């Protein structure tokens, strides 16, 4: 079994590209990716879930009944 922890939130970001001229920037042509800056990161909640592994035995995946 694997336990998965997922953090959910929001952030502001800047996606930075360089262009040879203004027209290419307006048309999003010939751009070169430079970096992404992330700021104002806000964690809203955390979710924890379980995932059954393929190598777990069948008896561990079957609920016990009385």
C-alpha beads as a LAMMPS data file, in Angstrom:
LAMMPS data file: protein, C-alpha beads

66 atoms
65 bonds

1 atom types
1 bond types

-500.0 500.0 xlo xhi
-500.0 500.0 ylo yhi
-500.0 500.0 zlo zhi

Masses

1 110.0

Atoms # bond

1 1 1 0.000 0.000 0.000
2 1 1 1.195 3.513 -0.752
3 1 1 0.045 6.594 1.141
4 1 1 -0.228 9.706 -1.048
5 1 1 -0.156 13.219 0.422
6 1 1 -1.457 15.972 -1.871
7 1 1 -1.232 19.647 -0.947
8 1 1 -3.779 21.927 -2.600
9 1 1 -3.407 25.679 -2.784
10 1 1 -2.833 28.684 -4.991
11 1 1 0.049 30.866 -6.117
12 1 1 0.914 33.810 -8.324
13 1 1 3.464 33.137 -11.037
14 1 1 5.470 34.892 -13.737
15 1 1 6.225 32.917 -16.910
16 1 1 9.156 34.664 -18.585
17 1 1 10.066 34.339 -22.272
18 1 1 12.451 36.402 -24.413
19 1 1 11.601 37.436 -27.995
20 1 1 13.703 39.034 -30.723
21 1 1 11.124 41.799 -31.354
22 1 1 7.751 43.150 -30.220
23 1 1 5.747 41.634 -33.086
24 1 1 7.014 38.121 -32.324
25 1 1 6.086 38.666 -28.662
26 1 1 2.573 39.761 -29.643
27 1 1 2.189 36.714 -31.916
28 1 1 3.947 34.347 -29.461
29 1 1 6.407 33.321 -32.203
30 1 1 10.105 32.501 -31.853
31 1 1 10.075 32.903 -28.085
32 1 1 12.648 31.383 -25.790
33 1 1 11.540 30.202 -22.346
34 1 1 13.711 31.644 -19.554
35 1 1 12.119 30.946 -16.172
36 1 1 9.017 30.709 -13.991
37 1 1 8.892 32.680 -10.760
38 1 1 6.404 31.542 -8.127
39 1 1 5.272 33.799 -5.320
40 1 1 2.533 34.264 -2.739
41 1 1 2.199 30.515 -2.271
42 1 1 -0.857 29.719 -0.135
43 1 1 -1.592 26.202 1.078
44 1 1 -5.334 25.687 1.424
45 1 1 -5.662 22.054 2.461
46 1 1 -3.926 18.697 2.553
47 1 1 -5.444 15.463 1.271
48 1 1 -4.152 12.035 2.298
49 1 1 -5.231 8.948 0.387
50 1 1 -4.194 5.313 0.070
51 1 1 -3.401 3.441 -3.115
52 1 1 -3.221 -0.317 -3.200
53 1 1 0.027 -1.645 -4.646
54 1 1 -0.103 -4.351 -7.285
55 1 1 2.096 -6.615 -5.124
56 1 1 -0.239 -6.549 -2.084
57 1 1 -1.870 -9.884 -1.362
58 1 1 -5.558 -10.300 -2.180
59 1 1 -6.482 -10.914 1.467
60 1 1 -5.173 -7.456 2.424
61 1 1 -7.353 -5.783 -0.231
62 1 1 -10.528 -7.648 0.694
63 1 1 -12.500 -6.226 3.642
64 1 1 -13.181 -8.613 6.490
65 1 1 -16.828 -9.529 7.012
66 1 1 -18.398 -10.986 10.126

Bonds

1 1 1 2
2 1 2 3
3 1 3 4
4 1 4 5
5 1 5 6
6 1 6 7
7 1 7 8
8 1 8 9
9 1 9 10
10 1 10 11
11 1 11 12
12 1 12 13
13 1 13 14
14 1 14 15
15 1 15 16
16 1 16 17
17 1 17 18
18 1 18 19
19 1 19 20
20 1 20 21
21 1 21 22
22 1 22 23
23 1 23 24
24 1 24 25
25 1 25 26
26 1 26 27
27 1 27 28
28 1 28 29
29 1 29 30
30 1 30 31
31 1 31 32
32 1 32 33
33 1 33 34
34 1 34 35
35 1 35 36
36 1 36 37
37 1 37 38
38 1 38 39
39 1 39 40
40 1 40 41
41 1 41 42
42 1 42 43
43 1 43 44
44 1 44 45
45 1 45 46
46 1 46 47
47 1 47 48
48 1 48 49
49 1 49 50
50 1 50 51
51 1 51 52
52 1 52 53
53 1 53 54
54 1 54 55
55 1 55 56
56 1 56 57
57 1 57 58
58 1 58 59
59 1 59 60
60 1 60 61
61 1 61 62
62 1 62 63
63 1 63 64
64 1 64 65
65 1 65 66
